[in-house]
Amino acid sequence: MMRTAFIALIGALATALSACATGPRFDRDLYDDAIAPAQAARAADTLAGTGVLWGGLIVAASNLETGSEIEVLAYPLDRAQQPDTSRTPMGRFLAVTEAYLETVDFAEGRLITVAGALAGTREGRVGEARYVYPVIETGPGQIHLWPIDSRARTEPRFSVGVGVMLGR
């Protein structure tokens, strides 16, 4: 009886903890996750209109007359759709939206996940080097800005250990 109650408690605790996970809930079936930004830049004509789900580290954000633009250094997404900066970067991309985004919030170094449709390329520069950016058109509800300490919140904080206590 005690064992059954313990197992039920562990199950309820696991369910409660998984419900606390925050992050985007983009339907991966709507997006082609096999396309990397570098590939999209090379095949922009054939991939135009294709839905992608990318994320990464914000390099720059700016507000334009027609909306906002975010330059992102892309990283693979983990299961929670959060950029995994411990892996190799996949190139850069531009996310454009007709919405006004507060550039203080979308600051350099923040993590972001973006869903949208490929809309061609735009030439730019990374330092002194010429660079061709794939462009994603995105809209409300398709941009997820991760909290500053999001890695700490999404990784488990549970550990099991054995301790020894010495007394006087």
C-alpha positions in Angstrom: 0.0 0.0 0.0 2.8 2.4 0.9 4.7 1.6 -2.3 1.6 2.3 -4.4 1.1 5.6 -2.7 4.7 6.5 -3.2 4.6 5.7 -7.0 1.4 7.7 -7.3 3.0 10.6 -5.6 6.1 10.5 -7.9 3.8 10.3 -10.9 1.8 13.3 -9.8 5.0 15.3 -9.0 6.4 14.5 -12.5 3.2 15.6 -14.1 3.1 18.8 -12.1 6.8 19.6 -12.9 6.3 19.0 -16.7 3.3 21.4 -16.6 5.6 24.1 -15.3 7.9 24.1 -18.4 7.4 27.3 -20.4 8.2 27.8 -24.0 6.6 28.0 -27.4 4.2 25.3 -28.5 4.8 25.6 -32.3 3.4 22.5 -34.1 6.5 21.0 -35.7 4.4 19.3 -38.3 3.7 22.7 -39.9 7.4 23.5 -40.5 10.2 21.8 -42.4 12.9 21.2 -39.7 15.3 19.7 -42.2 16.1 23.1 -43.8 19.0 25.0 -42.2 19.5 28.8 -42.7 22.6 28.3 -44.8 20.7 25.8 -47.1 17.7 28.3 -47.3 20.1 31.0 -48.5 21.5 28.9 -51.3 18.0 27.6 -52.5 15.9 30.7 -51.8 14.0 30.5 -55.1 12.9 26.9 -54.7 12.1 27.2 -50.9 10.1 30.4 -51.0 7.0 30.1 -48.9 8.2 27.1 -47.0 7.4 27.2 -43.3 10.5 27.0 -41.0 11.0 26.9 -37.3 14.4 28.3 -36.3 15.9 29.8 -33.3 19.1 31.2 -32.0 20.9 34.1 -30.4 19.9 37.6 -31.3 22.7 39.5 -33.0 20.8 42.8 -33.6 17.2 44.1 -33.7 15.9 47.2 -35.4 12.7 49.0 -36.0 11.9 50.1 -39.5 9.1 52.1 -41.1 7.2 49.0 -41.9 7.9 46.9 -38.8 10.8 45.2 -37.1 13.8 43.1 -38.1 15.8 40.7 -36.0 19.2 39.3 -37.1 19.7 35.9 -35.5 22.7 33.5 -35.3 20.9 30.2 -35.6 21.4 27.1 -33.4 19.6 23.7 -33.5 16.5 23.6 -31.3 16.1 21.2 -28.4 12.9 19.3 -27.6 11.5 22.4 -25.9 12.1 24.3 -29.1 14.8 26.4 -27.4 18.1 27.1 -29.2 20.8 24.8 -28.0 23.9 27.1 -27.9 26.1 24.2 -26.9 25.9 22.9 -30.5 27.4 24.2 -33.7 25.7 27.4 -35.2 23.8 26.8 -38.4 24.3 30.3 -40.0 22.3 33.5 -39.7 18.9 34.6 -40.7 16.6 37.7 -40.6 13.2 37.5 -39.1 10.9 40.4 -40.3 7.5 41.3 -38.9 5.0 44.1 -39.5 4.7 44.4 -35.7 6.7 46.8 -33.7 9.1 45.0 -31.4 10.8 46.7 -28.5 14.5 46.5 -29.2 15.3 46.8 -25.5 13.5 43.5 -25.0 14.9 41.9 -28.2 18.5 42.8 -27.2 21.7 41.3 -28.4 22.5 38.0 -26.7 18.9 37.0 -26.0 17.5 33.6 -27.2 14.6 33.5 -29.6 12.5 30.9 -31.5 10.8 32.1 -34.6 8.2 30.4 -36.9 7.3 31.7 -40.3 7.6 31.4 -44.1 10.8 31.8 -46.1 10.6 35.0 -48.1 13.8 35.1 -50.1 17.2 36.5 -49.2 18.8 39.8 -48.4 22.5 40.7 -48.8 24.3 42.2 -45.9 27.6 42.1 -44.0 29.0 40.2 -41.1 31.9 42.3 -40.1 33.7 43.0 -43.4 32.5 39.8 -45.1 29.5 39.8 -47.6 26.7 37.6 -46.3 23.4 36.3 -47.8 20.7 36.1 -45.2 17.6 34.0 -45.6 14.5 36.0 -44.6 11.6 34.7 -42.6 8.3 36.6 -42.6 6.7 36.1 -39.2 3.8 37.5 -37.3 2.1 37.8 -33.9 2.3 34.6 -31.9 5.2 33.3 -34.1 8.0 34.8 -32.1 9.1 33.4 -28.7 11.6 35.5 -26.7 13.1 33.3 -24.1 13.6 34.6 -20.5 17.1 35.7 -19.8 17.7 32.8 -17.4 15.7 30.3 -19.5 18.4 27.6 -19.5 18.3 27.5 -15.7 14.5 27.2 -15.8 14.2 24.4 -18.4 16.9 22.1 -17.1 16.0 19.8 -14.2 17.1 20.9 -10.8 16.6 17.5 -9.2 19.5 15.5 -7.9 20.0 12.4 -5.7 23.0 12.0 -3.5 24.3 10.3 -0.4 25.7 12.3 2.4 27.7 11.6 5.5 27.1 13.6 8.6 29.8 13.7 11.3 28.8 14.9 14.7 30.6 15.8 17.9 
